[in-house]
């Protein structure tokens, strides 16, 4: 396992982060099995764990709280996303002081900890002044409840704006950005990753397997086996014309992995870790088998020739499906009203 600086937070993290999205009802409901997955990751040298207060209604945090007992918490850099809005609950989620004040106490309780290392605004909140968000997060640092704070799925222009507000108002600054990044989703290379490098923002790259497209299951001439509820949606239908570019790329990348003697999971995970802006790649296993498959990528280094062949399949900066950028979750820039007179 390699260890890298998490931007300019002063913290170092393993270059693989254990993502806990699949812990609980929305993925693996077997809590004991999830705890075993956490312990196995720690044994393998993983020191970074990522979750969100909205994963399985807080079950993911509860499982991590149990798994990190016995002195394990001190060895982990724990990042937690918040801000998910709940339909029908007017003041839920978002980046307001009210939201953070309520959310932090729940997370600390479920995680059985006194502090969170990196507290992330899960999506940009266009309804809250960024000055309010930064001020509230800065106060949580001063109170000792969080060590640092960051963002997720934040467009680069908004990161630049937030930095300017922090400098003008004397707030703390966003130190991390958690963003989707895979061989099939490379738009971040145009601006977000260079912006993060310039600002000293550490990047947690999630989704290296592109939601399952780079798991190795999508190959021409073989039966596609689904492994969970998220793999059965229309966005994963290999026969759909809209998914044809992803299927073709996944098949070509699988053939490349075969040529160089590694699995496609190893290829995709190691590739995401190659970019110098990336501090850590978030792997999100649902099962122990999936964890073991991702952990094998820790020792893989791709040659310049392999990287050139990947670029020939999906060129730098290219994203095969714009929805994979996830920026639409927190910005109105793609809404019809923003582009029509």
C-alpha positions as CSV (number, residue, x, y, z in Angstrom):
1,X,0.0,0.0,0.0
2,X,1.2,3.5,-0.9
3,X,0.6,6.5,1.4
4,X,0.1,10.0,0.0
5,X,-0.6,13.5,1.3
6,X,-4.3,14.4,1.4
7,X,-3.9,17.7,-0.3
8,X,-2.6,20.2,2.2
9,X,-4.6,18.9,5.2
10,X,-1.3,17.7,6.8
11,X,-2.8,14.2,6.8
12,X,-1.6,11.2,4.8
13,X,-3.9,8.5,3.5
14,X,-3.5,5.1,1.9
15,X,-3.8,5.4,-1.9
16,X,-6.9,3.1,-1.7
17,X,-9.8,4.3,0.5
18,X,-12.5,1.9,1.7
19,X,-15.9,3.3,0.6
20,X,-18.8,2.2,2.8
21,X,-21.7,3.0,0.6
22,X,-22.6,-0.7,0.2
23,X,-22.7,-1.3,4.0
24,X,-26.3,-1.7,5.1
25,X,-29.7,-2.2,3.5
26,X,-28.7,-0.6,0.2
27,X,-25.9,-3.1,-0.4
28,X,-24.9,-5.7,2.1
29,X,-27.3,-6.0,5.1
30,X,-25.1,-8.5,6.9
31,X,-23.5,-6.3,9.5
32,X,-21.0,-8.9,10.8
33,X,-19.8,-9.5,7.2
34,X,-19.4,-5.7,6.7
35,X,-17.4,-5.5,9.9
36,X,-15.1,-8.3,8.6
37,X,-14.6,-6.4,5.4
38,X,-13.5,-3.3,7.3
39,X,-11.1,-5.3,9.4
40,X,-9.6,-7.0,6.4
41,X,-9.1,-3.7,4.7
42,X,-7.3,-2.3,7.7
43,X,-5.1,-5.4,7.8
44,X,-4.1,-4.8,4.2
45,X,-2.9,-1.3,5.1
46,X,-5.9,0.8,4.2
47,X,-6.0,3.9,6.5
48,X,-8.7,5.9,4.8
49,X,-12.5,5.2,5.1
50,X,-15.3,7.1,3.4
51,X,-19.0,7.1,4.2
52,X,-22.0,9.4,4.2
53,X,-24.8,10.0,6.8
54,X,-27.4,9.1,4.2
55,X,-26.0,5.7,3.3
56,X,-28.7,3.2,4.2
57,X,-30.3,5.7,6.5
58,X,-27.2,5.9,8.8
59,X,-26.6,2.1,8.9
60,X,-23.2,2.5,7.1
61,X,-22.0,4.8,9.9
62,X,-23.3,2.5,12.6
63,X,-21.4,-0.4,11.0
64,X,-18.2,1.6,10.9
65,X,-18.7,2.7,14.4
66,X,-18.8,-0.9,15.5
67,X,-15.9,-2.0,13.2
68,X,-13.6,0.8,14.5
69,X,-13.9,0.0,18.2
70,X,-10.9,-1.5,20.1
71,X,-8.5,1.3,19.3
72,X,-8.9,1.1,15.5
73,X,-10.4,4.6,15.1
74,X,-7.1,6.4,15.9
75,X,-5.4,4.7,12.9
76,X,-8.0,5.8,10.3
77,X,-8.6,9.0,8.4
78,X,-12.4,9.1,8.3
79,X,-14.2,11.2,5.7
80,X,-18.0,11.7,5.9
81,X,-20.3,13.3,3.4
82,X,-23.4,15.2,4.5
83,X,-26.1,17.4,3.0
84,X,-28.5,14.9,1.5
85,X,-32.0,16.5,1.3
86,X,-34.9,14.4,2.5
87,X,-38.1,14.9,0.5
88,X,-40.9,16.3,2.7
89,X,-38.4,17.5,5.4
90,X,-38.0,21.3,4.7
91,X,-34.8,22.0,6.6
92,X,-33.0,18.7,5.9
93,X,-29.7,18.6,4.1
94,X,-27.9,21.3,2.2
95,X,-25.0,23.5,3.3
96,X,-26.6,25.6,6.0
97,X,-25.5,26.0,9.6
98,X,-28.8,24.5,10.7
99,X,-28.2,21.4,8.6
100,X,-24.6,20.9,9.8
101,X,-25.5,21.4,13.4
102,X,-28.0,18.6,13.3
103,X,-26.1,16.3,11.0
104,X,-22.8,16.3,12.8
105,X,-24.3,15.1,16.2
106,X,-26.0,12.2,14.5
107,X,-22.9,11.1,12.7
108,X,-20.6,11.3,15.7
109,X,-23.1,9.2,17.7
110,X,-23.5,6.6,15.0
111,X,-19.7,6.4,14.4
112,X,-19.0,6.2,18.1
113,X,-16.3,8.9,17.8
114,X,-15.6,12.4,19.1
115,X,-14.4,13.8,15.8
116,X,-14.5,13.4,12.0
117,X,-11.3,13.9,10.1
118,X,-12.8,15.3,6.9
119,X,-16.4,16.5,6.8
120,X,-17.7,16.9,3.2
121,X,-20.5,18.9,1.7
122,X,-22.0,16.0,-0.3
123,X,-23.2,18.1,-3.2
124,X,-23.1,21.9,-3.8
125,X,-26.1,23.7,-2.3
126,X,-27.3,26.5,-4.6
127,X,-29.9,27.6,-2.0
128,X,-27.3,28.5,0.6
129,X,-24.7,31.3,0.5
130,X,-21.3,29.7,0.3
131,X,-20.2,32.2,3.1
132,X,-22.8,30.5,5.4
133,X,-21.5,27.1,4.5
134,X,-17.8,28.0,5.0
135,X,-18.5,29.8,8.3
136,X,-20.4,26.9,9.8
137,X,-17.8,24.4,8.8
138,X,-15.0,26.6,10.2
139,X,-16.8,26.8,13.5
140,X,-17.1,22.9,13.6
141,X,-13.3,22.8,13.3
142,X,-12.9,25.3,16.1
143,X,-15.2,23.2,18.2
144,X,-13.1,20.1,17.7
145,X,-15.8,18.1,16.0
146,X,-14.1,18.0,12.7
147,X,-10.4,18.2,11.7
148,X,-10.9,19.5,8.1
149,X,-13.6,19.9,5.5
150,X,-14.2,19.4,1.8
151,X,-16.7,19.0,-1.0
152,X,-18.0,16.3,-3.3
153,X,-19.1,16.7,-6.9
154,X,-18.2,20.4,-6.8
155,X,-17.5,22.0,-10.2
156,X,-14.1,23.7,-10.4
157,X,-15.6,27.2,-10.8
158,X,-17.4,26.8,-7.5
159,X,-14.2,25.6,-5.8
160,X,-12.4,28.7,-7.0
161,X,-15.3,30.9,-5.8
162,X,-15.3,29.2,-2.4
163,X,-11.6,29.8,-2.0
164,X,-12.0,33.5,-2.8
165,X,-14.8,33.8,-0.2
166,X,-12.6,32.0,2.4
167,X,-9.7,34.4,1.8
168,X,-11.9,37.4,1.9
169,X,-13.9,36.4,5.0
170,X,-11.2,34.6,7.0
171,X,-12.9,31.2,6.9
172,X,-11.2,27.9,6.6
173,X,-10.9,26.5,3.1
174,X,-12.2,23.3,1.4
175,X,-9.2,21.0,1.6
176,X,-10.6,17.9,-0.3
177,X,-12.9,17.1,-3.2
178,X,-14.5,13.7,-3.7
179,X,-15.3,13.2,-7.4
180,X,-16.2,10.4,-9.8
181,X,-13.2,9.5,-11.9
182,X,-12.8,6.5,-14.2
183,X,-11.4,5.6,-17.6
184,X,-15.0,6.1,-18.9
185,X,-15.4,9.4,-17.1
186,X,-12.4,11.6,-17.7
187,X,-13.9,15.1,-18.0
188,X,-12.3,16.0,-14.6
189,X,-8.9,16.1,-16.4
190,X,-9.9,19.3,-18.2
191,X,-10.3,21.6,-15.2
192,X,-11.2,20.0,-11.9
193,X,-8.1,18.0,-11.3
194,X,-5.7,20.9,-12.4
195,X,-7.7,23.3,-10.2
196,X,-7.4,20.9,-7.2
197,X,-3.6,20.7,-7.8
198,X,-3.3,24.5,-8.0
199,X,-5.4,25.0,-4.8
200,X,-3.7,22.2,-2.8
201,X,-7.0,20.2,-2.6
202,X,-6.7,16.5,-2.1
203,X,-8.9,14.4,-4.4
204,X,-10.7,11.3,-3.4
205,X,-11.6,9.6,-6.7
206,X,-14.6,7.4,-6.4
207,X,-16.2,5.1,-9.0
208,X,-13.0,3.7,-10.6
209,X,-15.1,0.8,-11.9
210,X,-17.6,3.2,-13.5
211,X,-20.5,1.8,-11.6
212,X,-19.7,-1.7,-12.6
213,X,-18.9,-1.3,-16.3
214,X,-15.2,-2.0,-15.6
215,X,-15.8,-4.9,-13.2
216,X,-14.9,-7.4,-16.0
217,X,-18.4,-8.6,-16.5
218,X,-19.0,-6.6,-19.7
219,X,-17.2,-8.5,-22.5
220,X,-18.3,-9.4,-26.0
221,X,-19.4,-13.0,-26.5
222,X,-20.0,-13.8,-22.8
223,X,-23.0,-13.9,-20.6
224,X,-23.3,-10.8,-18.3
225,X,-24.0,-11.8,-14.7
226,X,-25.5,-9.1,-12.4
227,X,-24.3,-9.1,-8.8
228,X,-26.5,-6.6,-7.0
229,X,-29.6,-4.3,-7.3
230,X,-27.5,-1.4,-8.7
231,X,-26.2,-3.6,-11.6
232,X,-29.8,-4.3,-12.9
233,X,-30.8,-0.8,-13.8
234,X,-31.2,0.5,-17.4
235,X,-27.9,2.4,-17.1
236,X,-26.2,-1.0,-17.0
237,X,-28.1,-2.6,-19.9
238,X,-25.4,-3.6,-22.3
239,X,-28.0,-4.1,-25.1
240,X,-29.2,-0.5,-24.9
241,X,-28.0,1.7,-27.8
242,X,-27.2,4.5,-25.5
243,X,-24.8,2.2,-23.6
244,X,-23.0,1.0,-26.7
245,X,-19.9,3.2,-26.3
246,X,-19.5,2.0,-22.7
247,X,-19.8,-1.6,-23.7
248,X,-17.3,-1.2,-26.5
249,X,-14.8,0.6,-24.3
250,X,-15.2,-1.9,-21.4
251,X,-14.6,-4.8,-23.9
252,X,-11.5,-3.2,-25.3
253,X,-10.1,-2.4,-21.9
254,X,-10.8,-6.0,-20.8
255,X,-8.8,-7.2,-23.8
256,X,-6.0,-4.8,-22.8
257,X,-6.0,-6.1,-19.2
258,X,-5.7,-9.6,-20.6
259,X,-2.8,-8.7,-22.8
260,X,-0.8,-7.3,-19.8
261,X,-1.7,-10.1,-17.5
262,X,-3.9,-8.3,-14.9
263,X,-7.7,-8.1,-14.2
264,X,-9.8,-5.2,-15.5
265,X,-10.5,-4.3,-11.9
266,X,-6.7,-3.9,-11.3
267,X,-6.3,-2.0,-14.5
268,X,-9.2,0.5,-13.7
269,X,-8.2,1.0,-10.1
270,X,-4.5,1.4,-10.7
271,X,-5.3,3.8,-13.6
272,X,-7.3,6.1,-11.4
273,X,-4.5,6.3,-8.9
274,X,-2.0,7.4,-11.6
275,X,-3.1,11.0,-11.8
276,X,-0.9,13.2,-9.7
277,X,-3.9,15.1,-8.3
278,X,-5.5,12.0,-6.9
279,X,-4.7,11.4,-3.2
280,X,-6.7,8.2,-2.9
281,X,-9.0,6.0,-5.0
282,X,-12.3,5.0,-3.2
283,X,-13.2,1.3,-3.6
284,X,-16.7,0.4,-2.6
285,X,-17.0,-3.4,-2.1
286,X,-20.2,-5.1,-1.2
287,X,-18.6,-8.4,-0.5
288,X,-15.3,-9.7,0.8
289,X,-14.6,-11.1,-2.7
290,X,-15.0,-7.7,-4.2
291,X,-12.7,-6.2,-1.6
292,X,-10.0,-8.7,-2.3
293,X,-10.2,-8.1,-6.0
294,X,-9.7,-4.3,-5.5
295,X,-6.9,-4.7,-2.9
296,X,-4.8,-6.6,-5.5
297,X,-4.6,-3.3,-7.5
298,X,-2.4,-1.9,-4.7
299,X,0.7,-3.5,-6.2
300,X,-0.1,-2.7,-9.8
301,X,1.9,0.0,-11.7
302,X,0.9,0.6,-15.3
303,X,3.6,1.1,-17.9
304,X,3.6,4.2,-20.2
305,X,2.7,1.9,-23.0
306,X,-0.3,0.6,-21.2
307,X,-1.4,4.2,-20.3
308,X,-1.0,5.2,-24.0
309,X,-3.2,2.2,-25.0
310,X,-5.9,3.3,-22.5
311,X,-5.7,6.8,-24.0
312,X,-6.4,5.4,-27.4
313,X,-9.6,3.7,-26.2
314,X,-10.9,6.7,-24.2
315,X,-8.9,9.8,-24.9
316,X,-8.0,12.2,-22.1
317,X,-10.8,14.5,-21.0
318,X,-13.5,12.4,-22.6
319,X,-16.6,11.2,-20.7
320,X,-18.8,8.7,-22.5
321,X,-21.9,9.7,-20.6
322,X,-22.2,13.3,-19.3
323,X,-24.5,12.1,-16.4
324,X,-21.4,10.3,-14.9
325,X,-19.9,13.7,-14.0
326,X,-22.7,14.0,-11.3
327,X,-22.3,17.8,-11.4
328,X,-26.1,18.1,-12.1
329,X,-26.8,16.9,-8.6
330,X,-25.8,20.2,-7.0
331,X,-25.7,22.9,-9.7
332,X,-28.5,24.5,-11.8
333,X,-26.1,25.1,-14.7
334,X,-27.6,22.2,-16.7
335,X,-31.2,23.2,-16.1
336,X,-33.2,24.3,-19.1
337,X,-33.8,27.7,-17.7
338,X,-30.1,28.4,-17.5
339,X,-29.5,27.9,-21.3
340,X,-32.7,29.3,-22.9
341,X,-33.8,32.9,-23.3
